[in-house]
Amino acid sequence: MRKVISLALFGDPSQKDGSGQNYHAYLASCVLGYANLFSRGAGWELHVHVDSRTLEGSYGERLRRLAEAQLIHLVPMGEAILTRAMLWRLAPVFEPGIDYVFPRDIAACPMPRARAVCDIFIARNCAVHTVHDAEAHAGIMGGLCGFQTGLFREATGLGALADLYTFARKSDLEWAQHGTDQLVLNRLIDRGEGPSL
């Protein structure tokens, strides 16, 4: 069984415009935490979806070295538009041979409790899981959800990440607004014909 923790990393931390500088700093501890709690020996993989700006910037070489050491699976994704890039974390849902995908925020340090909720979801045989860890985190949060890939694709009728973008019907301006990715996920799940939690 293949189980993927899926992250998105974009922007260049050397730039002073704030495009990613708050999140690149968490990379080392994030990778170490996942390597310890979600081990490859237990069927877990850590996928890092990254934009071209990051790959060409100061963190590109670090990411390549992590990939060479087989600590991450590095997935180049091209140009990033804020919340559209956040949905990159769902890309493994549509890859053959992957059974479960858990999109997570790179700034959230993995904890034993986070592993436990993933294991419980896998044991329950449901299509979608979500974690509500704070009052502000209601509905499906882009970094606190999980999917049994086959059931999710069957229930939504989506076969590729591009299908999710088509479903969203958002302009680049809308994708640049904080929270748009979560609005799209909630609209998808809340449909009458959407997957059951």
Summary of the structure (lengths in Angstrom):
residues: 197
radius of gyration: 15.9
end to end distance: 20.9
largest distance: 45.4
contacts: 601
relative contact order: 0.16
helix: 45%
strand: 17%
